[in-house]
Amino acid sequence: MKNTIIILIYVLVSACATTDETSGKSKIYTISNDADQAYIESDWVTAEVNYTRLTMLVPDDDRAYFKLGNIYLKQGKTESAISSYKAAIFRDPDKGKYYNNLAVARIMQAKQALKMAIDKARQSDVYAPEARIMLIRLNNINKRSENK
């Protein structure tokens, strides 16, 4: 009788643990699907919220960080995009597209800095010609990469 009670307790505890684990996986699956759907629909706010939740629930999920980087880039949040791409690369350094998007984000960052340099240089005109030339070169790089 004692063994039967012990086995029964063991089965109940195991069932509870399995239910919690299954429930947790189900929750992650739902959040992931919601994030992907929002991403497809260009609902950046909802996608950002859900991918951020995924990074908290599954910290090793490189894909969630990558998607977050894309979302930030589309919203013009270049610094956040760079951080997210670096986090994705840290988790999976073998995915070339992570490096590619990091490079694109850094080019955008450089273009933003050059535009600021041009705006500020108008007052003194010391650096304006150099900044304009660099900006033209970066724009040409972007055009070539978009045509491939």
Steps between C-alpha positions, in 0.01 A plus 500: 500500500781734592670439165174570318464837675861591422451406135175696486670807647787463255258477205308807617816707550632389161171589335506847655858558386418383148192723489703803609769423242242445226318816603826696486585365154148578383532857628833546319354352181203739518720804561728396214205460262355836608838666448543344156150601393548858618835508317339378176230767537761772572344559841836600647374589847330163558788311340752686716307423819469131417859447382621681811290261711658208312851625578406497868335156491759339271821703544698282255255561211722670242208533256301719741794738536546508123134580441518770768795651315297510179208661680720765659664574166161546332406743777824697464631382839848433367679463835245247623522312169877475531471369857245239394706381203806471724293295748386270217860458381614422855243220515571364149817635340462283189207681335621734228175692477550618859831659402348640182221675687745626762704655215186659352412647842851639537483655152170663599665621819788648300258670260313655793829628645606642163167679456549655844855596403372669184228686692743617767777576253284749312573746774877479447519315162827340609390137478195526275670396172665192658180394672300540177749285308491225765119510504488465121736202520289333768185557295672340199595198712137467607378520139743230386400266785129554429547411131653159581 
